[in-house]
């Protein structure tokens, strides 16, 4: 019996909707990254873009365990000497673009190469509950119901 390798004709992309309200960031990101890669499909082929399109809504209401909201830091460099900058996760979530926290978490779970960049184009993250992808009829995945650990207990 030969090993199955998918061809572009075998790839069937669907749309998936995930509500991030009250969900722990890391658990949300691992599930989204797995769906983007296509690892949830029996026809998974590592070198092909097999994954589904993922829509994440309510990204501004994502939860973090422990003191990560205050302690987690995002660094970047301006390119000038002494130009290292930093923001905490709390500052980003309370700022103008809270969806960037979720995007960065998923991006860091996808491989950093050409295929990873293509797979990241299939991710759409929105801070609020509204999204412009109703015409695609996305399948809703309830992460909260999968495992009690997926939600943060206050």
C-alpha positions in Angstrom: 0.0 0.0 0.0 1.4 3.4 -1.0 1.4 6.5 1.2 -1.2 9.0 0.2 0.1 12.4 -0.9 -2.5 15.1 -1.7 -2.4 17.0 -4.9 -4.0 20.4 -5.5 -7.1 18.7 -6.9 -7.6 16.8 -3.6 -7.6 19.9 -1.5 -11.1 21.0 -0.2 -11.0 24.2 1.8 -13.8 25.0 4.1 -14.5 28.0 6.4 -14.4 27.7 10.2 -15.7 30.3 12.7 -14.3 30.4 16.3 -15.6 32.7 19.0 -12.7 33.7 21.3 -14.8 35.2 24.1 -13.6 33.8 27.4 -11.2 31.3 25.7 -7.6 30.9 26.9 -5.3 32.4 24.3 -2.8 29.5 24.0 -5.5 26.9 23.6 -7.3 29.0 21.0 -4.0 29.6 19.1 -3.1 25.9 19.0 -6.4 24.9 17.7 -6.5 27.6 15.0 -2.9 26.8 13.9 -3.8 23.1 13.6 -6.8 23.9 11.4 -4.8 26.4 9.3 -2.2 23.7 8.7 -4.8 21.0 7.9 -3.6 18.6 10.7 -7.2 17.9 11.6 -7.8 16.2 8.2 -7.0 12.6 7.4 -5.5 13.6 4.1 -2.9 15.9 5.8 0.2 16.4 3.6 3.0 18.5 5.2 4.2 20.3 2.1 0.7 21.4 0.9 -1.6 24.2 2.0 -4.4 21.8 3.2 -5.9 23.9 5.9 -9.3 25.6 6.2 -10.0 29.3 6.4 -10.3 30.3 10.0 -12.4 33.3 11.2 -11.8 34.3 14.8 -14.3 36.8 16.4 -14.3 38.6 19.7 -10.5 38.6 19.9 -10.5 41.5 22.3 -12.3 39.3 24.9 -9.6 36.5 24.9 -8.4 35.4 28.3 -4.9 34.7 29.6 -4.0 32.6 32.6 -2.0 33.8 35.6 -0.5 37.2 35.3 0.3 37.0 31.6 -1.9 39.9 30.7 0.4 42.2 32.7 3.7 40.3 32.3 3.7 39.1 28.7 5.7 41.5 26.5 5.9 42.0 22.8 9.2 43.4 21.5 10.1 45.0 18.2 13.0 47.0 16.9 12.8 50.2 14.9 16.0 49.6 13.0 17.8 52.6 14.7 20.5 52.2 17.4 18.8 51.8 20.8 15.4 51.4 19.1 14.0 48.4 20.9 10.4 48.9 21.9 8.1 46.9 24.1 4.4 46.7 24.9 2.6 44.4 27.3 -0.3 42.2 26.3 -2.6 44.4 28.4 -1.6 47.5 26.5 -2.2 45.8 23.1 -5.5 44.3 24.1 -6.7 47.7 25.5 -5.3 49.6 22.4 -6.6 50.2 18.9 -5.8 46.7 17.5 -6.5 44.0 20.1 -6.7 41.3 17.4 -2.9 41.5 17.0 -2.4 39.4 20.2 -4.3 36.5 18.7 -2.7 36.9 15.3 0.8 36.9 16.8 0.0 33.8 19.0 -1.2 31.8 15.9 1.6 33.1 13.7 4.2 31.8 16.2 2.7 28.3 16.0 2.9 28.2 12.2 6.2 27.3 10.6 8.3 30.3 9.4 8.7 29.7 5.7 6.9 30.2 2.4 4.2 27.7 3.2 3.6 29.3 6.7 3.1 32.7 5.1 0.5 31.3 2.7 -1.2 29.5 5.5 -1.4 32.7 7.6 -3.3 34.4 4.8 -6.2 32.0 5.6 -6.6 33.5 9.0 -9.0 36.4 9.7 -9.2 37.9 13.2 -11.8 40.5 14.3 -11.9 42.3 17.6 -15.8 42.4 17.7 -18.5 39.9 17.0 -19.2 41.2 13.4 -17.4 39.7 10.4 -17.9 40.1 6.6 -17.7 36.3 5.8 -21.4 35.3 6.2 -21.6 34.4 2.5 -19.0 31.6 3.0 -21.3 29.9 5.5 -18.6 29.0 8.1 -18.9 26.1 10.4 -18.9 27.1 14.0 -16.5 25.4 16.4 -17.3 25.8 20.1 -13.9 25.6 21.9 -15.4 26.2 25.3 -17.4 22.9 25.1 -14.4 20.8 24.0 -12.5 21.0 27.3 -13.2 22.8 30.6 -9.6 24.0 30.6 -10.2 26.0 27.4 -11.9 28.7 29.5 -10.3 30.6 32.3 -11.8 30.0 35.7 -12.0 33.3 37.6 
